Amino acid sequence: MDTKSISDPNLFEEYPKEIPINNGFLYQFPERSYRVLGMSTQGLDRLKVNLKAMQGAAFHIDTLDLYSNRMRENFVQKAADILNTDEAALTQELNQLIDKLEVKRLEIQKDEPDNAPKEMTEADRAEALKFLRSPDLIEKINHDFDACGYIGEETPRLFGYLATISRFLEKPLGLLIVSRSGAGKSQLMDIIAKFVPAEHLKKYTRVSGQALFYQDNGNLKYSVLAIAEEKGAEDAIYSIRTLQSDQYLTVAVTITDPKTGTKRTEEYRVEGPVVIMITTTNPEALDFETRNRFVILTIDESREQTKRILKKQREQESLEGLVQSRTEDVIFKKHHNAQRLLKRIDVVNPYHNDLTYPDDKLLMRREQKKYLTLISTIAYLHQYQREIKKVKTSTGEIEYIEASVDDIALANKLASDILGRSLDELSPHTRSLLQEIKRMVDERCTKEKKKRDLIFFTRRELCAFCGWSYWQVHAHLETLMKMEYIAGEKSGKSNLFQYELLWDGEGEAGEKFFIGLIDTEKLKKKKSR
């Protein structure tokens, strides 16, 4: 027996020895050491590192995925040649290194911040609750945008704020912010993002094709994913479109066991809900299938808005501007704490049977969901001002709050401002004919005791009512159909082309409107009966 080996103090030492270094680790073996830098903690399908094998003055360095059998073999061959050592010994040490790094990665993941609500003081909590219980909560949100130096864009910024709150709902909203270069689309996304707590915000300048598939499960849940410029998202369009629609991603990948070399299939799943925000200078940049999953926000590019922005920029150089900049963090902190206090609770709309929405296009099946989500989001934000109701089911008790008429009214206003139109887009003669059509339909509704959507008319009937010529009516009807103020189709019985009025008199005072939404004033009267 070799008594010397028994007395060797290094015989029973555990290798490799781990020494933390700046941005990485150093692992020491009896003859060699390995420096590891840049280990990613995201995803479990790869173990990518910058690895430096050192022996005396000689070294070999490379960036590789330690889960890749080909990359490991290539590293071992080159390192064995440079370090003048045995490939089998290097392979064994790499396997030990993989075991150590897998454990280290799990330890780092546990130490990283999660999506749990942050601790707050009693004073912070009281301030956040006071804010959430404010009867004028929406006005306070708008005021805080102003206080943070963001001028104008009242509707886009409020809609954007509400969209980020929708991350707590099952099917949240997505935002595509469109403007010309320099108009302020990035500033709008940035200010909206600042109101979101850090643990719920993922902000990237670029997302690669597979990046979203390999997020740790839960990493995107209840989060806002903000991507600067659609160019940074074009490689990941498929995953973004799928995530926006389904609110989850799944991928099956084949990986090689680093110890046995055998291949196996593993499934990775990334779950939402997640709100996706993207900016772009080109409204046609994303394909139609992707674009129609988002709500498109536009920026005010008028000269008046430019004047307001330039004036505000100059004011920010003043003492008052300096003081204001120091108070922004206080405002953001209040909103972060308020959002951390929002509870997961279901929203029920008791007015679902009264709501209306345009039904002349197949696309409306998707568009109405955005509208309904907006109503639910507004109600959800006001949860501390609503009675929490309960219902017992076969699977347990469900707690919920109800949307109000005021929630619907705000949703209608935002939808009209963002998606709506103005009568100014019509020529005077076309607008006159539209008003004549409405007068005719209203009279027939009264006479025939029918709802407006059951009244149909022909060109001949319209000519007889208003006294216009057939060709005058024909030209303007075509315009009104293209601009969706009326709808037309052939009658099954007479084979005549008949029209239906979609417009209900909105916007006559010059304001924007969205055709087909319920008049909330009528809804309030119905409720009071």
LUMMI-395382 format. One record per residue (C-alpha): x, y, z; residue in one letter. Coordinates in Angstrom, 3 decimals. Layout:
<nodes>
X;Y;Z;A $
...
</nodes>
This chain:
<nodes>
0.000;0.000;0.000;M $
1.242;3.487;-0.812;D $
1.408;5.051;2.644;T $
2.403;8.357;1.124;K $
-0.897;8.655;-0.727;S $
-2.848;8.010;2.472;I $
-1.000;10.778;4.269;S $
-1.370;13.203;1.353;D $
-3.524;16.081;2.717;P $
-4.844;16.887;-0.777;N $
-6.273;13.380;-1.297;L $
-9.527;14.026;0.543;F $
-9.986;17.661;-0.506;E $
-13.131;18.371;-2.500;E $
-12.623;19.650;-6.019;Y $
-13.258;21.920;-7.697;P $
-12.789;24.703;-5.173;K $
-15.099;27.643;-5.854;E $
-13.785;31.185;-5.535;I $
-16.142;34.104;-6.330;P $
-14.588;36.743;-8.590;I $
-15.884;39.908;-10.243;N $
-18.838;38.977;-12.516;N $
-18.142;35.246;-12.223;G $
-16.397;32.359;-10.495;F $
-13.011;30.630;-10.413;L $
-12.988;26.837;-10.067;Y $
-9.698;25.222;-9.037;Q $
-8.660;21.621;-9.658;F $
-5.328;20.101;-8.495;P $
-3.621;20.768;-11.845;E $
-5.825;23.349;-13.549;R $
-8.279;26.124;-12.868;S $
-11.275;27.428;-14.817;Y $
-12.591;30.974;-14.903;R $
-16.342;31.289;-15.619;V $
-17.904;34.605;-16.681;L $
-21.281;35.679;-18.066;G $
-23.410;32.716;-16.970;M $
-27.057;33.423;-17.833;S $
-29.719;32.459;-15.304;T $
-32.543;32.605;-17.876;Q $
-33.824;29.333;-19.328;G $
-32.817;25.773;-18.539;L $
-32.146;24.486;-22.040;D $
-28.629;25.913;-22.256;R $
-25.657;26.759;-20.031;L $
-23.805;29.433;-21.951;K $
-20.610;30.791;-20.360;V $
-17.302;32.408;-21.163;N $
-14.816;29.716;-20.057;L $
-11.061;30.069;-19.576;K $
-9.038;26.915;-18.839;A $
-5.656;27.719;-17.236;M $
-2.613;25.578;-16.460;Q $
0.549;27.401;-15.510;G $
1.115;30.208;-18.012;A $
-0.899;28.470;-20.729;A $
-4.626;28.999;-21.213;F $
-7.496;28.427;-23.638;H $
-10.571;30.703;-23.651;I $
-13.881;30.429;-25.515;D $
-17.602;31.219;-25.203;T $
-19.689;28.074;-25.400;L $
-22.854;26.294;-24.331;D $
-21.763;23.584;-21.895;L $
-24.935;21.639;-22.740;Y $
-23.745;21.323;-26.348;S $
-21.804;18.087;-26.834;N $
-20.158;19.454;-29.995;R $
-19.015;22.662;-28.289;M $
-17.635;20.758;-25.287;R $
-15.683;18.357;-27.501;E $
-14.261;21.255;-29.508;N $
-13.238;23.083;-26.318;F $
-11.602;19.948;-24.853;V $
-9.633;19.201;-28.028;Q $
-8.211;22.709;-28.312;K $
-7.560;23.068;-24.570;A $
-5.809;19.659;-24.414;A $
-3.504;20.704;-27.246;D $
-2.693;24.123;-25.750;I $
-2.344;22.906;-22.147;L $
-0.555;19.712;-23.226;N $
-2.837;17.485;-21.171;T $
-5.152;14.492;-21.506;D $
-8.591;15.035;-23.121;E $
-10.248;12.516;-20.776;A $
-9.131;14.481;-17.717;A $
-10.471;17.723;-19.178;L $
-13.795;16.071;-20.063;T $
-14.162;14.785;-16.496;Q $
-13.410;18.225;-15.079;E $
-15.938;19.882;-17.388;L $
-18.618;17.430;-16.218;N $
-17.829;18.336;-12.602;Q $
-17.920;21.990;-13.577;L $
-21.389;21.571;-15.111;I $
-22.693;20.046;-11.864;D $
-21.342;23.001;-9.892;K $
-22.724;25.618;-12.272;L $
-26.206;24.076;-12.325;E $
-26.351;24.352;-8.534;V $
-24.930;27.866;-8.631;K $
-27.498;28.955;-11.234;R $
-30.390;27.769;-9.066;L $
-28.929;29.634;-6.078;E $
-28.686;32.842;-8.114;I $
-32.251;32.460;-9.383;Q $
-33.531;32.170;-5.824;K $
-31.700;35.353;-4.844;D $
-32.957;37.339;-7.829;E $
-36.007;39.599;-7.305;P $
-39.335;37.941;-8.067;D $
-42.793;39.306;-8.747;N $
-43.790;39.331;-5.098;A $
-45.048;42.692;-3.821;P $
-42.334;44.788;-2.218;K $
-42.461;45.705;1.442;E $
-43.790;49.178;2.113;M $
-44.085;51.320;5.210;T $
-47.418;51.964;6.855;E $
-47.240;55.560;5.645;A $
-46.634;54.441;2.055;D $
-49.477;51.958;2.305;R $
-51.863;54.572;3.689;A $
-50.948;57.013;0.899;E $
-51.461;54.335;-1.781;A $
-54.848;53.310;-0.341;L $
-55.958;56.936;-0.158;K $
-55.051;57.304;-3.808;F $
-56.937;54.147;-4.859;L $
-60.008;55.257;-2.915;R $
-60.086;58.749;-4.454;S $
-63.460;59.448;-6.122;P $
-61.529;61.390;-8.792;D $
-58.930;58.673;-9.331;L $
-58.774;59.136;-13.112;I $
-58.308;62.902;-12.743;E $
-55.490;62.292;-10.254;K $
-53.745;59.984;-12.711;I $
-53.937;62.665;-15.399;N $
-52.687;65.264;-12.915;H $
-49.688;63.060;-12.063;D $
-48.746;62.812;-15.730;F $
-48.739;66.620;-15.856;D $
-46.766;66.815;-12.610;A $
-44.121;64.534;-14.114;C $
-43.666;66.940;-16.995;G $
-45.543;65.033;-19.691;Y $
-47.608;67.593;-21.556;I $
-50.742;66.860;-23.601;G $
-51.698;63.480;-25.091;E $
-54.320;63.081;-22.352;E $
-56.123;60.219;-24.059;T $
-53.099;58.139;-25.240;P $
-51.300;58.416;-21.909;R $
-54.404;57.506;-19.871;L $
-55.217;54.631;-22.209;F $
-51.607;53.469;-21.912;G $
-51.766;53.616;-18.116;Y $
-54.974;51.582;-18.074;L $
-53.486;49.101;-20.536;A $
-50.651;48.373;-18.092;T $
-53.236;47.744;-15.349;I $
-54.909;45.185;-17.623;S $
-51.915;42.894;-16.990;R $
-53.830;41.636;-13.953;F $
-56.703;40.430;-16.143;L $
-56.913;37.175;-18.062;E $
-56.733;38.796;-21.530;K $
-54.816;42.081;-21.226;P $
-54.484;44.789;-23.845;L $
-51.481;45.292;-26.123;G $
-50.225;48.663;-27.352;L $
-48.630;49.726;-30.627;L $
-47.500;53.372;-30.369;I $
-47.176;54.961;-33.806;V $
-45.737;58.322;-34.812;S $
-43.216;59.907;-37.109;R $
-39.600;59.999;-35.981;S $
-39.056;62.598;-33.266;G $
-42.752;63.071;-32.458;A $
-42.506;61.454;-29.041;G $
-43.582;57.820;-29.274;K $
-40.627;56.639;-27.166;S $
-41.312;59.328;-24.563;Q $
-44.911;58.152;-24.297;L $
-43.851;54.546;-23.773;M $
-41.176;55.601;-21.286;D $
-43.535;57.679;-19.146;I $
-46.164;54.918;-19.140;I $
-43.495;52.379;-18.157;A $
-42.285;54.559;-15.263;K $
-45.675;54.185;-13.559;F $
-45.205;50.367;-13.516;V $
-43.368;48.798;-10.529;P $
-39.868;47.574;-11.417;A $
-40.694;43.942;-10.632;E $
-43.505;44.046;-13.213;H $
-41.557;45.761;-16.007;L $
-39.434;44.068;-18.677;K $
-37.960;46.658;-21.017;K $
-35.836;45.634;-24.002;Y $
-34.341;47.330;-27.048;T $
-34.307;44.018;-28.938;R $
-35.874;40.586;-28.519;V $
-34.383;37.673;-30.447;S $
-36.494;35.036;-32.156;G $
-36.392;32.480;-29.335;Q $
-35.898;34.776;-26.332;A $
-39.509;34.789;-25.116;L $
-39.833;31.003;-25.382;F $
-37.032;30.517;-22.867;Y $
-38.080;32.990;-20.206;Q $
-38.360;31.348;-16.816;D $
-41.992;30.381;-16.268;N $
-43.592;33.156;-14.232;G $
-41.017;35.741;-15.284;N $
-43.556;37.538;-17.500;L $
-46.667;36.910;-15.425;K $
-48.514;40.137;-14.533;Y $
-45.762;42.089;-16.292;S $
-45.407;44.768;-18.939;V $
-43.081;43.880;-21.818;L $
-41.890;47.108;-23.465;A $
-39.906;46.855;-26.716;I $
-38.360;49.975;-28.239;A $
-39.040;50.102;-31.991;E $
-40.599;47.289;-34.017;E $
-37.173;46.602;-35.573;K $
-36.095;45.248;-32.210;G $
-39.059;42.868;-32.229;A $
-39.145;41.697;-35.853;E $
-37.211;38.470;-35.120;D $
-39.728;37.619;-32.402;A $
-42.957;38.581;-34.215;I $
-44.366;35.039;-34.121;Y $
-43.828;34.639;-30.376;S $
-45.125;38.170;-29.686;I $
-48.277;37.586;-31.744;R $
-48.898;34.225;-30.070;T $
-48.230;35.575;-26.592;L $
-50.588;38.506;-27.164;Q $
-53.390;36.204;-28.368;S $
-53.007;33.176;-26.103;D $
-51.124;34.706;-23.162;Q $
-48.792;31.724;-23.026;Y $
-46.016;30.132;-25.083;L $
-44.932;26.503;-25.258;T $
-41.948;24.998;-27.045;V $
-40.592;21.450;-27.234;A $
-36.800;21.240;-27.642;V $
-34.335;18.411;-27.991;T $
-31.393;18.645;-25.604;I $
-28.364;16.464;-25.054;T $
-27.586;15.128;-21.592;D $
-24.072;16.479;-20.866;P $
-23.083;13.341;-18.959;K $
-24.543;10.514;-21.048;T $
-24.697;12.184;-24.473;G $
-28.227;10.889;-25.027;T $
-30.923;13.162;-26.458;K $
-34.289;13.888;-24.881;R $
-37.213;16.234;-25.474;T $
-38.180;18.812;-22.888;E $
-41.126;21.195;-22.928;E $
-40.874;24.801;-21.784;Y $
-43.886;26.960;-21.012;R $
-44.039;30.716;-20.483;V $
-47.255;32.103;-19.040;E $
-48.877;35.533;-18.943;G $
-50.894;37.556;-18.556;P $
-48.501;40.122;-19.979;V $
-49.027;43.523;-21.589;V $
-46.878;44.101;-24.679;I $
-45.936;47.637;-25.765;M $
-44.089;48.369;-29.020;I $
-43.235;51.676;-30.711;T $
-42.905;52.203;-34.454;T $
-42.666;54.950;-37.062;T $
-44.538;52.864;-39.632;N $
-48.157;51.829;-38.989;P $
-47.744;49.124;-41.635;E $
-44.488;47.819;-40.148;A $
-46.068;44.808;-38.475;L $
-48.072;42.351;-40.528;D $
-51.856;42.631;-40.342;F $
-52.261;39.466;-38.256;E $
-49.939;40.905;-35.605;T $
-51.126;44.506;-35.813;R $
-54.811;43.807;-35.264;N $
-54.049;42.175;-31.922;R $
-52.949;45.548;-30.559;F $
-54.595;48.867;-29.838;V $
-52.848;51.526;-31.934;I $
-52.034;54.788;-30.147;L $
-51.001;57.803;-32.189;T $
-49.150;60.958;-31.166;I $
-50.392;64.521;-31.600;D $
-48.047;65.886;-34.288;E $
-49.704;69.312;-34.540;S $
-47.776;72.559;-34.375;R $
-49.709;73.536;-31.234;E $
-48.491;70.425;-29.433;Q $
-44.935;71.149;-30.590;T $
-45.205;74.634;-29.071;K $
-46.409;73.176;-25.751;R $
-43.540;70.665;-25.674;I $
-40.887;73.283;-26.482;L $
-42.276;75.590;-23.782;K $
-42.167;72.740;-21.261;K $
-38.584;71.889;-22.222;Q $
-37.548;75.470;-21.503;R $
-39.401;75.453;-18.175;E $
-37.526;72.327;-17.117;Q $
-34.326;74.397;-17.119;E $
-35.741;76.689;-14.410;S $
-35.585;76.294;-10.643;L $
-39.207;75.186;-10.664;E $
-38.321;72.561;-13.244;G $
-35.499;71.285;-11.044;L $
-37.828;71.028;-8.046;V $
-40.412;69.224;-10.159;Q $
-37.878;66.659;-11.378;S $
-37.055;65.825;-7.760;R $
-40.708;65.119;-6.964;T $
-41.250;62.693;-9.859;E $
-39.824;59.741;-7.928;D $
-42.328;60.385;-5.143;V $
-45.205;60.278;-7.653;I $
-43.938;57.085;-9.295;F $
-43.447;55.451;-5.891;K $
-47.072;56.190;-4.974;K $
-48.306;54.541;-8.159;H $
-45.995;51.544;-7.712;H $
-47.311;50.959;-4.196;N $
-50.903;51.433;-5.322;A $
-50.503;48.824;-8.056;Q $
-48.887;46.440;-5.577;R $
-52.030;46.731;-3.458;L $
-54.370;45.740;-6.294;L $
-55.843;42.341;-5.469;K $
-56.528;39.546;-7.916;R $
-60.291;39.713;-8.227;I $
-62.780;38.973;-10.983;D $
-64.825;41.680;-12.690;V $
-68.453;41.161;-13.741;V $
-70.277;43.518;-16.084;N $
-73.963;43.649;-15.061;P $
-74.738;45.689;-18.201;Y $
-73.473;43.096;-20.669;H $
-76.911;42.712;-22.264;N $
-77.208;46.465;-22.817;D $
-73.807;46.936;-24.445;L $
-73.607;47.336;-28.198;T $
-70.741;47.104;-30.668;Y $
-70.478;47.290;-34.485;P $
-71.145;43.893;-36.065;D $
-70.627;44.656;-39.752;D $
-67.125;43.123;-39.926;K $
-65.667;39.778;-38.913;L $
-62.788;41.624;-37.263;L $
-65.209;43.010;-34.667;M $
-65.148;39.627;-32.906;R $
-61.617;40.485;-31.823;R $
-62.117;44.244;-31.479;E $
-65.010;43.963;-29.029;Q $
-62.814;41.965;-26.654;K $
-60.468;44.951;-26.412;K $
-63.423;47.200;-25.572;Y $
-64.730;44.806;-22.914;L $
-61.247;44.459;-21.438;T $
-60.976;48.243;-21.209;L $
-64.227;48.395;-19.220;I $
-63.056;45.607;-16.897;S $
-59.683;47.312;-16.421;T $
-61.301;50.577;-15.349;I $
-63.488;48.675;-12.878;A $
-60.480;46.681;-11.634;Y $
-58.520;49.875;-10.946;L $
-61.453;51.137;-8.857;H $
-61.710;47.925;-6.812;Q $
-61.182;49.736;-3.493;Y $
-64.289;51.796;-4.278;Q $
-66.520;48.822;-5.094;R $
-68.424;46.339;-2.986;E $
-66.790;42.917;-3.041;I $
-69.509;40.402;-3.823;K $
-69.448;36.642;-3.474;K $
-71.093;33.734;-5.235;V $
-70.932;30.077;-4.303;K $
-70.246;27.523;-7.022;T $
-69.637;23.793;-7.138;S $
-65.897;24.490;-7.084;T $
-65.941;27.015;-4.259;G $
-66.680;30.649;-3.543;E $
-65.889;33.378;-6.092;I $
-65.254;36.981;-5.108;E $
-65.932;39.677;-7.676;Y $
-66.659;43.351;-8.223;I $
-69.013;44.906;-10.762;E $
-68.364;47.410;-13.519;A $
-70.359;50.623;-13.318;S $
-72.031;52.862;-15.885;V $
-69.248;55.385;-15.275;D $
-66.680;52.729;-16.228;D $
-68.516;52.168;-19.496;I $
-68.777;55.922;-20.108;A $
-65.007;56.366;-19.693;L $
-64.317;53.346;-21.918;A $
-66.640;54.816;-24.576;N $
-64.855;58.170;-24.428;K $
-61.412;56.597;-24.728;L $
-62.554;54.313;-27.543;A $
-64.071;57.276;-29.381;S $
-60.956;59.422;-28.969;D $
-58.582;56.649;-30.072;I $
-60.645;54.693;-32.593;L $
-63.320;57.234;-33.419;G $
-63.944;59.727;-36.157;R $
-65.288;63.206;-36.750;S $
-68.035;64.481;-39.055;L $
-65.421;66.914;-40.375;D $
-64.073;64.071;-42.504;E $
-67.268;64.269;-44.600;L $
-67.933;66.833;-47.305;S $
-70.854;69.211;-46.570;P $
-73.142;67.477;-49.105;H $
-72.322;63.992;-47.828;T $
-72.932;65.127;-44.255;R $
-76.275;66.628;-45.290;S $
-77.365;63.345;-46.848;L $
-76.308;61.483;-43.713;L $
-78.499;63.748;-41.615;Q $
-81.397;63.230;-44.060;E $
-80.979;59.456;-43.742;I $
-81.082;59.711;-39.971;K $
-84.217;61.857;-40.089;R $
-85.900;59.313;-42.373;M $
-84.883;56.352;-40.203;V $
-85.989;58.103;-37.002;D $
-89.436;58.802;-38.506;E $
-89.800;55.186;-39.607;R $
-88.699;53.942;-36.164;C $
-91.499;55.988;-34.595;T $
-94.086;55.073;-37.193;K $
-93.263;51.360;-37.439;E $
-92.328;51.005;-33.733;K $
-89.072;49.262;-34.595;K $
-85.517;49.595;-33.391;K $
-83.089;51.382;-35.693;R $
-81.173;48.211;-36.601;D $
-84.394;46.749;-38.041;L $
-84.998;49.649;-40.439;I $
-83.707;49.155;-44.005;F $
-84.118;51.457;-46.994;F $
-83.380;51.562;-50.728;T $
-81.958;54.349;-52.858;R $
-85.370;54.927;-54.380;R $
-86.966;55.371;-50.953;E $
-84.220;57.791;-49.926;L $
-84.609;59.826;-53.122;C $
-88.358;60.102;-52.535;A $
-87.801;61.224;-48.928;F $
-85.128;63.885;-49.424;C $
-85.848;64.957;-53.017;G $
-82.307;64.351;-54.249;W $
-81.622;62.844;-57.667;S $
-80.748;59.185;-58.007;Y $
-77.163;59.947;-59.095;W $
-76.615;62.468;-56.295;Q $
-77.727;59.899;-53.741;V $
-75.687;57.169;-55.402;H $
-72.358;59.048;-55.125;A $
-72.772;60.038;-51.489;H $
-74.077;56.619;-50.425;L $
-70.891;55.056;-51.779;E $
-68.831;57.432;-49.627;T $
-70.912;56.739;-46.516;L $
-70.565;52.993;-47.043;M $
-66.785;53.186;-47.460;K $
-66.526;55.249;-44.297;M $
-68.884;52.840;-42.487;E $
-71.632;55.292;-41.586;Y $
-74.065;52.956;-43.306;I $
-73.992;49.288;-44.342;A $
-75.512;47.786;-47.457;G $
-76.449;44.355;-48.728;E $
-78.811;42.654;-51.138;K $
-82.203;41.626;-49.808;S $
-82.886;37.903;-49.987;G $
-86.502;38.328;-51.119;K $
-86.519;41.234;-53.562;S $
-82.833;41.092;-54.545;N $
-82.800;44.876;-54.108;L $
-79.771;46.574;-52.569;F $
-80.841;47.784;-49.125;Q $
-79.053;49.995;-46.614;Y $
-78.875;50.156;-42.832;E $
-77.927;53.281;-40.863;L $
-75.057;52.633;-38.426;L $
-74.668;56.230;-37.254;W $
-76.840;57.400;-34.375;D $
-76.224;61.128;-34.448;G $
-72.947;61.131;-32.548;E $
-70.437;63.924;-33.049;G $
-72.847;66.578;-34.297;E $
-71.238;69.048;-31.901;A $
-67.827;68.395;-33.474;G $
-66.518;65.832;-30.982;E $
-65.040;62.466;-31.968;K $
-67.277;59.404;-31.767;F $
-67.222;55.642;-32.261;F $
-70.191;54.238;-34.146;I $
-72.077;51.439;-32.446;G $
-71.420;51.997;-28.717;L $
-74.185;52.265;-26.142;I $
-75.303;55.749;-25.111;D $
-74.428;55.701;-21.399;T $
-76.856;58.532;-20.647;E $
-79.671;56.256;-21.819;K $
-78.130;53.476;-19.746;L $
-78.177;55.674;-16.636;K $
-81.855;56.509;-17.205;K $
-82.642;52.824;-17.619;K $
-80.795;52.027;-14.394;K $
-82.700;54.701;-12.433;S $
-86.111;53.299;-13.365;R $
</nodes>
